[in-house]
């Protein structure tokens, strides 16, 4: 499983970090990044984060 974020389109809203802080975090520039790849335990939350992203910049490959 691999999560990626198109940081060029990220608006730094924090929705992904709120939904799945184990995988996503906001950096010092105010943009989201993948701090750890999803695991079997965090995959559902990571997908929820992807689905809640208002600008659809999160991709998750199973």
mmCIF file of the N, C-alpha and C atoms, coordinates in Angstrom:
data_MODEL
# 
_entry.id   MODEL 
# 
loop_
_atom_site.group_PDB 
_atom_site.id 
_atom_site.type_symbol 
_atom_site.label_atom_id 
_atom_site.label_alt_id 
_atom_site.label_comp_id 
_atom_site.label_asym_id 
_atom_site.label_entity_id 
_atom_site.label_seq_id 
_atom_site.pdbx_PDB_ins_code 
_atom_site.Cartn_x 
_atom_site.Cartn_y 
_atom_site.Cartn_z 
_atom_site.occupancy 
_atom_site.B_iso_or_equiv 
_atom_site.pdbx_formal_charge 
_atom_site.auth_seq_id 
_atom_site.auth_comp_id 
_atom_site.auth_asym_id 
_atom_site.auth_atom_id 
_atom_site.pdbx_PDB_model_num 
ATOM 1   N N  . UNK A 1 1  ? 0.838   -1.169 0.000  1.00 0.00 ? 1  UNK A N  1 
ATOM 2   C CA . UNK A 1 1  ? 0.000   0.000  0.000  1.00 0.00 ? 1  UNK A CA 1 
ATOM 3   C C  . UNK A 1 1  ? 0.884   1.235  0.000  1.00 0.00 ? 1  UNK A C  1 
ATOM 4   N N  . UNK A 1 2  ? 0.560   2.161  -0.876 1.00 0.00 ? 2  UNK A N  1 
ATOM 5   C CA . UNK A 1 2  ? 1.353   3.381  -0.951 1.00 0.00 ? 2  UNK A CA 1 
ATOM 6   C C  . UNK A 1 2  ? 0.437   4.589  -1.076 1.00 0.00 ? 2  UNK A C  1 
ATOM 7   N N  . UNK A 1 3  ? 0.641   5.549  -0.185 1.00 0.00 ? 3  UNK A N  1 
ATOM 8   C CA . UNK A 1 3  ? -0.102  6.803  -0.236 1.00 0.00 ? 3  UNK A CA 1 
ATOM 9   C C  . UNK A 1 3  ? 0.816   7.894  -0.768 1.00 0.00 ? 3  UNK A C  1 
ATOM 10  N N  . UNK A 1 4  ? 0.268   8.770  -1.599 1.00 0.00 ? 4  UNK A N  1 
ATOM 11  C CA . UNK A 1 4  ? 1.007   9.918  -2.104 1.00 0.00 ? 4  UNK A CA 1 
ATOM 12  C C  . UNK A 1 4  ? 0.100   11.141 -2.046 1.00 0.00 ? 4  UNK A C  1 
ATOM 13  N N  . UNK A 1 5  ? 0.741   12.309 -1.986 1.00 0.00 ? 5  UNK A N  1 
ATOM 14  C CA . UNK A 1 5  ? 0.015   13.577 -1.993 1.00 0.00 ? 5  UNK A CA 1 
ATOM 15  C C  . UNK A 1 5  ? 0.636   14.459 -3.057 1.00 0.00 ? 5  UNK A C  1 
ATOM 16  N N  . UNK A 1 6  ? -0.210  15.035 -3.905 1.00 0.00 ? 6  UNK A N  1 
ATOM 17  C CA . UNK A 1 6  ? 0.248   16.026 -4.877 1.00 0.00 ? 6  UNK A CA 1 
ATOM 18  C C  . UNK A 1 6  ? 0.316   17.360 -4.132 1.00 0.00 ? 6  UNK A C  1 
ATOM 19  N N  . UNK A 1 7  ? 1.484   17.644 -3.599 1.00 0.00 ? 7  UNK A N  1 
ATOM 20  C CA . UNK A 1 7  ? 1.644   18.830 -2.754 1.00 0.00 ? 7  UNK A CA 1 
ATOM 21  C C  . UNK A 1 7  ? 1.413   20.126 -3.526 1.00 0.00 ? 7  UNK A C  1 
ATOM 22  N N  . UNK A 1 8  ? 1.538   20.092 -4.855 1.00 0.00 ? 8  UNK A N  1 
ATOM 23  C CA . UNK A 1 8  ? 1.309   21.320 -5.624 1.00 0.00 ? 8  UNK A CA 1 
ATOM 24  C C  . UNK A 1 8  ? -0.155  21.747 -5.570 1.00 0.00 ? 8  UNK A C  1 
ATOM 25  N N  . UNK A 1 9  ? -1.045  20.820 -5.246 1.00 0.00 ? 9  UNK A N  1 
ATOM 26  C CA . UNK A 1 9  ? -2.457  21.157 -5.150 1.00 0.00 ? 9  UNK A CA 1 
ATOM 27  C C  . UNK A 1 9  ? -2.987  21.203 -3.727 1.00 0.00 ? 9  UNK A C  1 
ATOM 28  N N  . UNK A 1 10 ? -2.142  20.856 -2.762 1.00 0.00 ? 10 UNK A N  1 
ATOM 29  C CA . UNK A 1 10 ? -2.553  20.823 -1.357 1.00 0.00 ? 10 UNK A CA 1 
ATOM 30  C C  . UNK A 1 10 ? -2.853  22.238 -0.865 1.00 0.00 ? 10 UNK A C  1 
ATOM 31  N N  . UNK A 1 11 ? -3.953  22.376 -0.125 1.00 0.00 ? 11 UNK A N  1 
ATOM 32  C CA . UNK A 1 11 ? -4.310  23.676 0.448  1.00 0.00 ? 11 UNK A CA 1 
ATOM 33  C C  . UNK A 1 11 ? -4.041  23.731 1.951  1.00 0.00 ? 11 UNK A C  1 
ATOM 34  N N  . UNK A 1 12 ? -3.510  22.649 2.517  1.00 0.00 ? 12 UNK A N  1 
ATOM 35  C CA . UNK A 1 12 ? -3.134  22.641 3.929  1.00 0.00 ? 12 UNK A CA 1 
ATOM 36  C C  . UNK A 1 12 ? -4.295  22.740 4.888  1.00 0.00 ? 12 UNK A C  1 
ATOM 37  N N  . UNK A 1 13 ? -5.425  22.179 4.525  1.00 0.00 ? 13 UNK A N  1 
ATOM 38  C CA . UNK A 1 13 ? -6.619  22.289 5.374  1.00 0.00 ? 13 UNK A CA 1 
ATOM 39  C C  . UNK A 1 13 ? -6.542  21.413 6.621  1.00 0.00 ? 13 UNK A C  1 
ATOM 40  N N  . UNK A 1 14 ? -5.766  20.346 6.559  1.00 0.00 ? 14 UNK A N  1 
ATOM 41  C CA . UNK A 1 14 ? -5.614  19.455 7.703  1.00 0.00 ? 14 UNK A CA 1 
ATOM 42  C C  . UNK A 1 14 ? -6.638  18.347 7.796  1.00 0.00 ? 14 UNK A C  1 
ATOM 43  N N  . UNK A 1 15 ? -7.516  18.226 6.817  1.00 0.00 ? 15 UNK A N  1 
ATOM 44  C CA . UNK A 1 15 ? -8.538  17.171 6.865  1.00 0.00 ? 15 UNK A CA 1 
ATOM 45  C C  . UNK A 1 15 ? -7.907  15.786 6.888  1.00 0.00 ? 15 UNK A C  1 
ATOM 46  N N  . UNK A 1 16 ? -6.847  15.601 6.131  1.00 0.00 ? 16 UNK A N  1 
ATOM 47  C CA . UNK A 1 16 ? -6.200  14.284 6.085  1.00 0.00 ? 16 UNK A CA 1 
ATOM 48  C C  . UNK A 1 16 ? -5.569  13.941 7.434  1.00 0.00 ? 16 UNK A C  1 
ATOM 49  N N  . UNK A 1 17 ? -4.898  14.910 8.037  1.00 0.00 ? 17 UNK A N  1 
ATOM 50  C CA . UNK A 1 17 ? -4.267  14.673 9.338  1.00 0.00 ? 17 UNK A CA 1 
ATOM 51  C C  . UNK A 1 17 ? -5.324  14.398 10.407 1.00 0.00 ? 17 UNK A C  1 
ATOM 52  N N  . UNK A 1 18 ? -6.449  15.091 10.335 1.00 0.00 ? 18 UNK A N  1 
ATOM 53  C CA . UNK A 1 18 ? -7.527  14.861 11.302 1.00 0.00 ? 18 UNK A CA 1 
ATOM 54  C C  . UNK A 1 18 ? -8.105  13.457 11.162 1.00 0.00 ? 18 UNK A C  1 
ATOM 55  N N  . UNK A 1 19 ? -8.237  12.980 9.931  1.00 0.00 ? 19 UNK A N  1 
ATOM 56  C CA . UNK A 1 19 ? -8.822  11.665 9.689  1.00 0.00 ? 19 UNK A CA 1 
ATOM 57  C C  . UNK A 1 19 ? -7.844  10.525 9.956  1.00 0.00 ? 19 UNK A C  1 
ATOM 58  N N  . UNK A 1 20 ? -6.547  10.759 9.700  1.00 0.00 ? 20 UNK A N  1 
ATOM 59  C CA . UNK A 1 20 ? -5.558  9.677  9.832  1.00 0.00 ? 20 UNK A CA 1 
ATOM 60  C C  . UNK A 1 20 ? -4.190  10.240 10.204 1.00 0.00 ? 20 UNK A C  1 
ATOM 61  N N  . UNK A 1 21 ? -4.021  10.639 11.462 1.00 0.00 ? 21 UNK A N  1 
ATOM 62  C CA . UNK A 1 21 ? -2.737  11.212 11.876 1.00 0.00 ? 21 UNK A CA 1 
ATOM 63  C C  . UNK A 1 21 ? -1.578  10.215 11.877 1.00 0.00 ? 21 UNK A C  1 
ATOM 64  N N  . UNK A 1 22 ? -1.887  8.926  11.797 1.00 0.00 ? 22 UNK A N  1 
ATOM 65  C CA . UNK A 1 22 ? -0.822  7.919  11.722 1.00 0.00 ? 22 UNK A CA 1 
ATOM 66  C C  . UNK A 1 22 ? -0.102  7.962  10.377 1.00 0.00 ? 22 UNK A C  1 
ATOM 67  N N  . UNK A 1 23 ? -0.789  8.449  9.343  1.00 0.00 ? 23 UNK A N  1 
ATOM 68  C CA . UNK A 1 23 ? -0.237  8.447  7.985  1.00 0.00 ? 23 UNK A CA 1 
ATOM 69  C C  . UNK A 1 23 ? 0.089   9.858  7.491  1.00 0.00 ? 23 UNK A C  1 
ATOM 70  N N  . UNK A 1 24 ? -0.770  10.832 7.801  1.00 0.00 ? 24 UNK A N  1 
ATOM 71  C CA . UNK A 1 24 ? -0.620  12.173 7.245  1.00 0.00 ? 24 UNK A CA 1 
ATOM 72  C C  . UNK A 1 24 ? -0.285  13.207 8.316  1.00 0.00 ? 24 UNK A C  1 
ATOM 73  N N  . UNK A 1 25 ? 0.446   14.230 7.901  1.00 0.00 ? 25 UNK A N  1 
ATOM 74  C CA . UNK A 1 25 ? 0.806   15.312 8.808  1.00 0.00 ? 25 UNK A CA 1 
ATOM 75  C C  . UNK A 1 25 ? 0.975   16.590 7.993  1.00 0.00 ? 25 UNK A C  1 
ATOM 76  N N  . UNK A 1 26 ? 0.782   17.728 8.648  1.00 0.00 ? 26 UNK A N  1 
ATOM 77  C CA . UNK A 1 26 ? 1.009   19.028 8.026  1.00 0.00 ? 26 UNK A CA 1 
ATOM 78  C C  . UNK A 1 26 ? 2.415   19.480 8.416  1.00 0.00 ? 26 UNK A C  1 
ATOM 79  N N  . UNK A 1 27 ? 3.213   19.904 7.433  1.00 0.00 ? 27 UNK A N  1 
ATOM 80  C CA . UNK A 1 27 ? 4.598   20.301 7.711  1.00 0.00 ? 27 UNK A CA 1 
ATOM 81  C C  . UNK A 1 27 ? 4.690   21.788 8.061  1.00 0.00 ? 27 UNK A C  1 
ATOM 82  N N  . UNK A 1 28 ? 5.894   22.262 8.271  1.00 0.00 ? 28 UNK A N  1 
ATOM 83  C CA . UNK A 1 28 ? 6.141   23.649 8.629  1.00 0.00 ? 28 UNK A CA 1 
ATOM 84  C C  . UNK A 1 28 ? 5.747   24.647 7.559  1.00 0.00 ? 28 UNK A C  1 
ATOM 85  N N  . UNK A 1 29 ? 5.596   24.186 6.329  1.00 0.00 ? 29 UNK A N  1 
ATOM 86  C CA . UNK A 1 29 ? 5.161   25.044 5.229  1.00 0.00 ? 29 UNK A CA 1 
ATOM 87  C C  . UNK A 1 29 ? 3.638   25.085 5.121  1.00 0.00 ? 29 UNK A C  1 
ATOM 88  N N  . UNK A 1 30 ? 2.956   24.329 5.971  1.00 0.00 ? 30 UNK A N  1 
ATOM 89  C CA . UNK A 1 30 ? 1.502   24.298 5.941  1.00 0.00 ? 30 UNK A CA 1 
ATOM 90  C C  . UNK A 1 30 ? 0.913   23.345 4.926  1.00 0.00 ? 30 UNK A C  1 
ATOM 91  N N  . UNK A 1 31 ? 1.724   22.408 4.424  1.00 0.00 ? 31 UNK A N  1 
ATOM 92  C CA . UNK A 1 31 ? 1.255   21.440 3.436  1.00 0.00 ? 31 UNK A CA 1 
ATOM 93  C C  . UNK A 1 31 ? 1.296   20.028 4.011  1.00 0.00 ? 31 UNK A C  1 
ATOM 94  N N  . UNK A 1 32 ? 0.405   19.202 3.541  1.00 0.00 ? 32 UNK A N  1 
ATOM 95  C CA . UNK A 1 32 ? 0.352   17.820 3.999  1.00 0.00 ? 32 UNK A CA 1 
ATOM 96  C C  . UNK A 1 32 ? 1.467   16.997 3.372  1.00 0.00 ? 32 UNK A C  1 
ATOM 97  N N  . UNK A 1 33 ? 1.899   15.987 4.125  1.00 0.00 ? 33 UNK A N  1 
ATOM 98  C CA . UNK A 1 33 ? 2.840   15.010 3.595  1.00 0.00 ? 33 UNK A CA 1 
ATOM 99  C C  . UNK A 1 33 ? 2.536   13.655 4.207  1.00 0.00 ? 33 UNK A C  1 
ATOM 100 N N  . UNK A 1 34 ? 3.034   12.602 3.564  1.00 0.00 ? 34 UNK A N  1 
ATOM 101 C CA . UNK A 1 34 ? 2.864   11.242 4.059  1.00 0.00 ? 34 UNK A CA 1 
ATOM 102 C C  . UNK A 1 34 ? 4.021   10.963 5.007  1.00 0.00 ? 34 UNK A C  1 
ATOM 103 N N  . UNK A 1 35 ? 3.710   10.805 6.300  1.00 0.00 ? 35 UNK A N  1 
ATOM 104 C CA . UNK A 1 35 ? 4.777   10.562 7.272  1.00 0.00 ? 35 UNK A CA 1 
ATOM 105 C C  . UNK A 1 35 ? 5.040   9.070  7.465  1.00 0.00 ? 35 UNK A C  1 
ATOM 106 N N  . UNK A 1 36 ? 4.070   8.230  7.120  1.00 0.00 ? 36 UNK A N  1 
ATOM 107 C CA . UNK A 1 36 ? 4.231   6.777  7.187  1.00 0.00 ? 36 UNK A CA 1 
ATOM 108 C C  . UNK A 1 36 ? 3.231   6.160  6.221  1.00 0.00 ? 36 UNK A C  1 
ATOM 109 N N  . UNK A 1 37 ? 3.635   5.135  5.525  1.00 0.00 ? 37 UNK A N  1 
ATOM 110 C CA . UNK A 1 37 ? 2.735   4.482  4.579  1.00 0.00 ? 37 UNK A CA 1 
ATOM 111 C C  . UNK A 1 37 ? 1.632   3.741  5.329  1.00 0.00 ? 37 UNK A C  1 
ATOM 112 N N  . UNK A 1 38 ? 0.451   3.652  4.722  1.00 0.00 ? 38 UNK A N  1 
ATOM 113 C CA . UNK A 1 38 ? -0.650  2.932  5.363  1.00 0.00 ? 38 UNK A CA 1 
ATOM 114 C C  . UNK A 1 38 ? -0.301  1.463  5.588  1.00 0.00 ? 38 UNK A C  1 
ATOM 115 N N  . UNK A 1 39 ? -0.796  0.945  6.674  1.00 0.00 ? 39 UNK A N  1 
ATOM 116 C CA . UNK A 1 39 ? -0.674  -0.476 6.987  1.00 0.00 ? 39 UNK A CA 1 
ATOM 117 C C  . UNK A 1 39 ? -2.075  -1.069 6.942  1.00 0.00 ? 39 UNK A C  1 
ATOM 118 N N  . UNK A 1 40 ? -2.165  -2.349 7.145  1.00 0.00 ? 40 UNK A N  1 
ATOM 119 C CA . UNK A 1 40 ? -3.484  -2.984 7.177  1.00 0.00 ? 40 UNK A CA 1 
ATOM 120 C C  . UNK A 1 40 ? -4.365  -2.331 8.244  1.00 0.00 ? 40 UNK A C  1 
ATOM 121 N N  . UNK A 1 41 ? -3.753  -1.926 9.354  1.00 0.00 ? 41 UNK A N  1 
ATOM 122 C CA . UNK A 1 41 ? -4.498  -1.320 10.454 1.00 0.00 ? 41 UNK A CA 1 
ATOM 123 C C  . UNK A 1 41 ? -4.932  0.115  10.162 1.00 0.00 ? 41 UNK A C  1 
ATOM 124 N N  . UNK A 1 42 ? -4.184  0.838  9.342  1.00 0.00 ? 42 UNK A N  1 
ATOM 125 C CA . UNK A 1 42 ? -4.494  2.252  9.100  1.00 0.00 ? 42 UNK A CA 1 
ATOM 126 C C  . UNK A 1 42 ? -5.092  2.518  7.715  1.00 0.00 ? 42 UNK A C  1 
ATOM 127 N N  . UNK A 1 43 ? -5.244  1.494  6.910  1.00 0.00 ? 43 UNK A N  1 
ATOM 128 C CA . UNK A 1 43 ? -5.711  1.686  5.539  1.00 0.00 ? 43 UNK A CA 1 
ATOM 129 C C  . UNK A 1 43 ? -7.105  2.309  5.470  1.00 0.00 ? 43 UNK A C  1 
ATOM 130 N N  . UNK A 1 44 ? -8.035  1.849  6.285  1.00 0.00 ? 44 UNK A N  1 
ATOM 131 C CA . UNK A 1 44 ? -9.388  2.407  6.235  1.00 0.00 ? 44 UNK A CA 1 
ATOM 132 C C  . UNK A 1 44 ? -9.378  3.894  6.587  1.00 0.00 ? 44 UNK A C  1 
ATOM 133 N N  . UNK A 1 45 ? -8.621  4.280  7.608  1.00 0.00 ? 45 UNK A N  1 
ATOM 134 C CA . UNK A 1 45 ? -8.534  5.693  8.000  1.00 0.00 ? 45 UNK A CA 1 
ATOM 135 C C  . UNK A 1 45 ? -7.840  6.507  6.912  1.00 0.00 ? 45 UNK A C  1 
ATOM 136 N N  . UNK A 1 46 ? -6.822  5.930  6.274  1.00 0.00 ? 46 UNK A N  1 
ATOM 137 C CA . UNK A 1 46 ? -6.124  6.628  5.191  1.00 0.00 ? 46 UNK A CA 1 
ATOM 138 C C  . UNK A 1 46 ? -7.074  6.855  4.011  1.00 0.00 ? 46 UNK A C  1 
ATOM 139 N N  . UNK A 1 47 ? -7.908  5.873  3.711  1.00 0.00 ? 47 UNK A N  1 
ATOM 140 C CA . UNK A 1 47 ? -8.884  6.027  2.633  1.00 0.00 ? 47 UNK A CA 1 
ATOM 141 C C  . UNK A 1 47 ? -9.938  7.069  3.008  1.00 0.00 ? 47 UNK A C  1 
ATOM 142 N N  . UNK A 1 48 ? -10.310 7.116  4.278  1.00 0.00 ? 48 UNK A N  1 
ATOM 143 C CA . UNK A 1 48 ? -11.238 8.155  4.744  1.00 0.00 ? 48 UNK A CA 1 
ATOM 144 C C  . UNK A 1 48 ? -10.607 9.535  4.552  1.00 0.00 ? 48 UNK A C  1 
ATOM 145 N N  . UNK A 1 49 ? -9.313  9.647  4.851  1.00 0.00 ? 49 UNK A N  1 
ATOM 146 C CA . UNK A 1 49 ? -8.597  10.913 4.650  1.00 0.00 ? 49 UNK A CA 1 
ATOM 147 C C  . UNK A 1 49 ? -8.599  11.293 3.177  1.00 0.00 ? 49 UNK A C  1 
ATOM 148 N N  . UNK A 1 50 ? -8.326  10.329 2.321  1.00 0.00 ? 50 UNK A N  1 
ATOM 149 C CA . UNK A 1 50 ? -8.354  10.575 0.871  1.00 0.00 ? 50 UNK A CA 1 
ATOM 150 C C  . UNK A 1 50 ? -9.724  11.072 0.438  1.00 0.00 ? 50 UNK A C  1 
ATOM 151 N N  . UNK A 1 51 ? -10.755 10.409 0.913  1.00 0.00 ? 51 UNK A N  1 
ATOM 152 C CA . UNK A 1 51 ? -12.118 10.759 0.504  1.00 0.00 ? 51 UNK A CA 1 
ATOM 153 C C  . UNK A 1 51 ? -12.571 12.106 1.072  1.00 0.00 ? 51 UNK A C  1 
ATOM 154 N N  . UNK A 1 52 ? -11.984 12.527 2.185  1.00 0.00 ? 52 UNK A N  1 
ATOM 155 C CA . UNK A 1 52 ? -12.383 13.801 2.798  1.00 0.00 ? 52 UNK A CA 1 
ATOM 156 C C  . UNK A 1 52 ? -11.554 14.980 2.288  1.00 0.00 ? 52 UNK A C  1 
ATOM 157 N N  . UNK A 1 53 ? -10.544 14.714 1.472  1.00 0.00 ? 53 UNK A N  1 
ATOM 158 C CA . UNK A 1 53 ? -9.698  15.791 0.945  1.00 0.00 ? 53 UNK A CA 1 
ATOM 159 C C  . UNK A 1 53 ? -10.521 16.668 -0.003 1.00 0.00 ? 53 UNK A C  1 
ATOM 160 N N  . UNK A 1 54 ? -10.661 17.963 0.314  1.00 0.00 ? 54 UNK A N  1 
ATOM 161 C CA . UNK A 1 54 ? -11.512 18.818 -0.523 1.00 0.00 ? 54 UNK A CA 1 
ATOM 162 C C  . UNK A 1 54 ? -10.930 19.121 -1.905 1.00 0.00 ? 54 UNK A C  1 
ATOM 163 N N  . UNK A 1 55 ? -9.639  18.882 -2.094 1.00 0.00 ? 55 UNK A N  1 
ATOM 164 C CA . UNK A 1 55 ? -9.021  19.158 -3.396 1.00 0.00 ? 55 UNK A CA 1 
ATOM 165 C C  . UNK A 1 55 ? -8.522  17.884 -4.094 1.00 0.00 ? 55 UNK A C  1 
ATOM 166 N N  . UNK A 1 56 ? -8.841  16.731 -3.523 1.00 0.00 ? 56 UNK A N  1 
ATOM 167 C CA . UNK A 1 56 ? -8.545  15.418 -4.132 1.00 0.00 ? 56 UNK A CA 1 
ATOM 168 C C  . UNK A 1 56 ? -7.093  15.239 -4.563 1.00 0.00 ? 56 UNK A C  1 
ATOM 169 N N  . UNK A 1 57 ? -6.160  15.528 -3.650 1.00 0.00 ? 57 UNK A N  1 
ATOM 170 C CA . UNK A 1 57 ? -4.742  15.395 -3.988 1.00 0.00 ? 57 UNK A CA 1 
ATOM 171 C C  . UNK A 1 57 ? -4.095  14.138 -3.394 1.00 0.00 ? 57 UNK A C  1 
ATOM 172 N N  . UNK A 1 58 ? -4.875  13.316 -2.716 1.00 0.00 ? 58 UNK A N  1 
ATOM 173 C CA . UNK A 1 58 ? -4.346  12.101 -2.083 1.00 0.00 ? 58 UNK A CA 1 
ATOM 174 C C  . UNK A 1 58 ? -4.676  10.900 -2.958 1.00 0.00 ? 58 UNK A C  1 
ATOM 175 N N  . UNK A 1 59 ? -3.658  10.073 -3.197 1.00 0.00 ? 59 UNK A N  1 
ATOM 176 C CA . UNK A 1 59 ? -3.824  8.811  -3.923 1.00 0.00 ? 59 UNK A CA 1 
ATOM 177 C C  . UNK A 1 59 ? -3.364  7.681  -3.021 1.00 0.00 ? 59 UNK A C  1 
ATOM 178 N N  . UNK A 1 60 ? -4.061  6.571  -3.079 1.00 0.00 ? 60 UNK A N  1 
ATOM 179 C CA . UNK A 1 60 ? -3.671  5.383  -2.326 1.00 0.00 ? 60 UNK A CA 1 
ATOM 180 C C  . UNK A 1 60 ? -3.734  4.193  -3.265 1.00 0.00 ? 60 UNK A C  1 
ATOM 181 N N  . UNK A 1 61 ? -2.610  3.536  -3.438 1.00 0.00 ? 61 UNK A N  1 
ATOM 182 C CA . UNK A 1 61 ? -2.513  2.321  -4.253 1.00 0.00 ? 61 UNK A CA 1 
ATOM 183 C C  . UNK A 1 61 ? -2.567  1.127  -3.317 1.00 0.00 ? 61 UNK A C  1 
ATOM 184 N N  . UNK A 1 62 ? -3.506  0.226  -3.543 1.00 0.00 ? 62 UNK A N  1 
ATOM 185 C CA . UNK A 1 62 ? -3.604  -0.990 -2.711 1.00 0.00 ? 62 UNK A CA 1 
ATOM 186 C C  . UNK A 1 62 ? -2.568  -2.003 -3.106 1.00 0.00 ? 62 UNK A C  1 
# 
